[in-house]
């Protein structure tokens, strides 16, 4: 199946303790069906000091299930479903809510 959510997309959280928050997708794991979104599902990680970074308790974004996030509509910022269509011989994603192209 084609990827409906990709790295760099703006998404809205539909369920869970971060419901209503939005952020940018940092990574997607299609095999596990999970994605990491900036500022969502933050977990505290105890890290040791190294030459590059200072140690301490650092907040880190954890993965969230793909079923709990939806693409943000480019027109009004509300959650939308994703459709595919061909334009100029290329397959493109569009927001079903407004019909706007997601990746131009």
N, C-alpha and C positions, 0 to 999 in steps of 0.2 A: 504494500500500500504506500502511496506517496506521503511524504512528510507534511503534515498540516501545520506543525509547529517546528520552527527552526531556530538555531542560535541567532541572537540579535533581535528577535521579534519582541514587541511589547505585548504583554499578556496581563489578564485580570484573574485573580484567584476567585473561584466560585464556591469553594467549600473549605472548612477547616478553621483553625483559630485565626488565620490571616485573611479571612473572607473579605473581599472588597479592595484589598491592596492590589497595586499593579507594579510591574517591574519588567526589566529586560531579561530575556532568557540567556543564561551564561553557558549552559551545556544541555544536551539532550541525550538520553540513553534509550534508544528505541527498543532494544531487547527486553529491558526491564520495565519500559513504559513510564519512565520518570524523567523529570527535567529539573534543573537547578535555576532558580529565579533570584535575581539580586534583591535583597531586602525582605525576602519571604522565607518563612520556616527557618529563622536564625537559631543556631545552636551555639553554645559556648564551648570553646575548645581550649584546653590547657596546653600551651606550647612551651617548649624549652627554648632558651635563648640560643641564637646562632650568630654567625658573623654577619648575616644579611638582615636578620630581624630580631627585635627585642622579644623576650619571653613574656609570659603572662596569660591572662584569660582573654581570648580573642573571639569575637562573634563571627560565625561563618554560616553562609547560606547552605541549607541542606536540601536534598532532592524532594520534589513533590510529585504526586501522581499526575499523569497527563489528563486524566478524567476530571481533575479538580481545577484545571486552568483553561482559559479560552482566550483567543486572540482579541486584542483591543481594536475596535473599529477605528480606522484612520479618520473618519469624519467626526464622530461624536465621543469617542473614548469608551464606549460601552462594550460589553462582551458580545462577540459575534461568532457564528460558525464560519467555516472556511469551505469554499468551493473551488473547483478547477475549471478553467476554460482555455481554449487556444486563441491567441492573438498574434497575428503576423507569423504564424508557424511555430510559436513558442507556447509551452504550457505555463500558465501563470495562475497564481492564487488570487482569489477575490473574496471580499467580505460579503456574506449573504445578506447581512442586515441593510447595507447601503449600496452594494454593487461596486464599491471602490476597489481598485487594485491594491493588494497588500505589498507585493514586490513588483515595482515598476520597471 
